[in-house]
Structure formats: C-alpha cells, structure tokens
Amino acid sequence: MPIATVNSADIYFEEAGSGYPLVLLHGLGSSSADWLFQTPVFADRFRVVAVNLRGHPPSSLVRGPVTIYTLAADVAKLLDTLDISQAHVLGLSLGGLVAQLLAIHFAEKVQRLVLVNTFAHLRPTSLHETYTLTRRVVVSRFLPVRTAAQVVARDLFPRPDQRPWREAVLGRIGANDGTSYRYLVDAIRRFDSRSQLDRIRAATLLITGDRDAVVPRSCQQRLVRGIPKIRWHIVRDSGHATPVDQPEAFNRVVLDFLVSSSRS
C-alpha cells in the first residue's frame, strides 16, 4: 500500500502511467476511487497521482480542527517526496479547494489547474441556496456519517438509473470516521479564497455540472471573476459528480485543456 509520511501524517496515494505528472484530488468523504473513469484514460498521457487527502482512510485521520491549507501543504510535501517539482493539478469539490491553495501558496508546483464543481466561498445568494447549504451542513455536522452519506448520495445521483453509483457513494462516505468528517466539514465552511484568487497564475479550467445541486452556480462564478487566466466550461446533464455522470465529456475537455499546454 503506497503511503508517504508527510507533515506528521500518513498520506495514501495511487500512481498510474508515465509522463508529465497529473495530481487528482477527490471530494469530501471520498477517495482516489473518485477517478475510476479518469485514471485509465489520463494514464495514457500522464503520470497520474491520485491522493487520499488527510482525514480520508487509509490516510491519517483528523483529531482536531484542521484547515484546507494543511491539506494543501500535505500534497505539496507529497510531491517533494515523489520527486515531482511541478504538476498539473485537478481537484473536485473539496479537492478543488485544496488545489486552489496549492496554486496560491505553492505556485511553483502547479503548471495547470483544473477545478471541478468547487468554490471560493460558500455564500448562498437565494433562499433556495440557503436552504440547500444549511441542510447539508446540519446533516454533515450533527448526524451520523452513514445518514450524511445517504443524503449526499441522493444529491449526487438522484435518478433511478444512477442507483449503482448512489450505492457506491453510500458505501464510500458511510465508511468514514465521524470525527474526521465533521472537522473537515468545519474547514470547508470556513474556507474563503476570494481575496487571494488573483494570486493564481496557472492557466485554469473551471468545470461546472449544469445540474450541480451541491455548490451554487454563483459560488463557482466567483472563481471566474477572480482567477486571471481561467476558462469556464459547463457540462450539460451533469450534477456535482461530473467525472462520474458524464465521464466522456469530462475527460475530453480536461485532456483538451492539459494537452494544449504541451503545444503552447
């Protein structure tokens, strides 16, 4: 089992392929399994490193307040351990927060940045958004992880034909350590990169599922207004888990963006 000890934490990661490094960072309560439909495709062109962020087994658990910066510093140190001086970085949801801070505080390590269904700050702009976010916070913060997993699974994959994916999410998130999960939820609630977005110098691609019911469109739009070199691509008929519910469209737009860097 590939585990590196960095910043007094054990960080699990998986590698595949060869070539220029591409780091994949998963969503809250998930793992490198988020990239089931990406790793085999991306590994044809890149050295793929899929990381389990701190707090997500078998990486070290979280036993006290934690910040997203801590998770980003873990990834930066892991890259040093793997002798990777620079990489493309792709982050989904929570992973997108970590990816932002990598590009801000460890800018020399990020060549190109891909952010997926993520945000600069969770600030609702309507009653519906307020209800949705409050519901998620209450469920994630105060109810058992298994219950939170059921709510998340339904939000990610609401259609009857998506039952296998829903069950996979339920099993993955439901197996999380409750204490770690709640501290990570608190870290997400506190996250605010708005004043630092102009420090991101890497060319950036933001991918948004047009039916994302987890991160409001307005929160994603703030990234577009703040990051200097950014493209915004909206994937049709996709929710929060775009890499899973629209893998072909997702892979195509990511590869078009990353491969173009080798020609520019």
N, C-alpha and C positions, 0 to 999 in steps of 0.2 A: 504494500500500500504506500503510494508516494506521499510522504508528509515531510514538510520542512518546518523547522523550528525558527520562527522569526518574531522578534519583539516579545519574547517570553510566551509565545503562543504556538501551538501546532497548527499548521495550515495544510489542509489536504488539497491536492490538485491532480489533474489528469492531463496527459500530453498525447498528442497525435500529430502525425505529419511532419513535414520539414519545410524549411524556407524562412521567410520573414515572420517573426513572432506575432501572433494574434491572441490577445488575452480576452477570455469570456467571463463575465461577472453576472451571476444569477440574481433572481428576485428574492424577496423576504421569505424565509422558511423553506426555500428550495435548495438546489444544489447544482452540481455540474450536469445533472440529468436534464436541466432546462434545455440543453443544447443537443438533444437526441437527433434532431433533424438538421443540425448545422455542422457538428463536428466532422462527420464523414465527408461532407461536401467541402468545407473550408480546409480540411487537412490535405486536399489535393494541391493546394496552393501555398498553405501557410503552416508554420509550426504552431499548432493550437495548444494553448494552455488554459484549461477550464478550472477555475478556482472555487473551492468551497470557502466562503467568507467566514471569518471568526463568528462563532455562535451557531454555526451550522455543521453538525456532525458529519464526518469524523474530525473536523477541525475543533479546536478548543471551544468550550462553552464560555458564556459571558456570565459573570457572577456579581457584577456591579454596573453602575452607569457607564455607558460607552458612547463614543461619538463616531460619526461617519468618517472623520479624519483618521481615527485609529484603524478602521478597516482599510482605508486607502494606504496608510503607512505600512500595513501588513503586506499589501500587494506590491508596493514599491520595493520592500525588503525582499520579498519572494523573488522578484525579477533579478535583484542583485545576486541572490543565492543561485539562481538558474543561469547566471552569466548572460542576462539579457539587458543590454544597455538601453534599448528603445523598442517599442512595440506599438502595433495598433491595439486599441482598447475598445471593447464593445460591452456595454452594460445595460441590463434590463431592469427597470423599476428601481429597487434598492441598489442593484449593481450599477445603474446609471448615476446614482448619487455618488457612489464610490469612484466611478470613472471621472466624473466632473472634478472631484478633489484631486485625483491623480493629475489631471491636466492643469489644474491650478497650482498645486503645491509641489508637484514633481514633473514639471512641464517637459524637462529634457527626456523623460521616459516615454512620452506619448507622441507618436508620429501622426496618426489619425484617430479620431474619436467618433464612435457610433453610440448614440443614446436612444434607448427604446422605451416608449411609454413611461417617461420619468418626468422630473420636475425640478425647478429651482427652489420652490417653497410651496407647501400645501396650503393654499389660501383660497377657500371657496368664494365664488362670486355670485352665487344664486342660492335660493332656498333648497333647491334640489341637490346641488353640490354640497351644501352644508349638511343636509340630512345624510347623504351617502357617506361622506367622510366621517361624520360623527358616529354613525352606525358601525363603520369599520373599526374606528378607534375603540369604541366601547367593547365590541366583540373581541378584538385582539388583545386589549389591555386587561379585561376583567373576567373573561370566560375561559374555560379550559381550552387548551390548544386544539384538541380534537373538535370542539364546537366551532372555534375560529376557522379551522380547516374546512369544515362543511360550508360555511358562509363564503369563504374565499373561492372554493371550488365551484360553487354555483355562480358566483360573479364572473369567474374566468370563462366558464364553459356552460352557459345556460341552456343550450339546445339539447333536445333528447338524443340526437345523433352524436353528441360530444360526451356521452356517458363514460367511455373508456378513459378519456383524458381527465374527466372530473374525478373519477376514482383514483387515478394515478396521483393527482394533486392532493386528494384527501389523504392518501397513504403517506405521501412525502411530507406534507406540512404537519399532519397529525402525529408524526413520529418525533417532532421537535421537542427540545427541552423547554418547558414552560417559562422558566426564569429568563433564559437567554432570549426567547422570543419577545417577552414583554420589554426587556431592556432595549432591544433593537427597535421595537415599535416606538418607544420613547425617543430614541435617537432620530428616527425618521420624522417624528412630529416636530422636533427642534431644528431640523435641517433648514438652512437658508443660505443659498449661494448667490442670491441676486446681486449683491454688491461686488461680487468677485468674478462674475461671468466674463467681463471684458478682459480678464487675465488669461482666458483660454485662447491660446494662439494656434492650437492644432486645428486643421480643417476638420469640420464636424458635420455629421449627418444625424438629424433627428428623425426617427421613425415613429409614427403615431398610428395606432389602430383606430379606424373611424368610429368604432363602437366601444372604445375603451370606457368602461364604467367605473374604473378604479381611480385613475388620475384625470381630473378635469382638463378639457382642452385648453382652458385659459391658463392653467399652470404650465402646460407644455409650451404654450405660445410665448411665455416669459423667457424661455430659453432662446427662442428665435430672436427676440428683441435684444437679448443681452450678449450673445456669443458673436464675436466679429465675423468669423468665416463659417457660416452654417447654411446647410441646405435642409429643407423640411420636406419629408415625403410621407404622405398619408396613404395607408394601405386600406383598401376597401374590404368590407365584410370581415373585419378583424376586431377582436376585443383587446384586452390587456396583454394576453399571451400571444402576440403576433408571431413569434418564431414557431409556435406550435400550430395555431389555427390557420396560418397562411404561410407555410414554410417555403414554398417555391417562390412566391413573390418576395418574401423577406430575404431569402438567400440571394436572389437576383439583384436586388437593389444594394445590398451590402457589398457583394462582390464587385458590382459596377463601380461603387464608390472607392473601395480599397484597391482594386487592381488599377484604377486610373492613377493612383498615387505613384505607381512604378513607372508610369509614362510621362508624368508631369515633372 
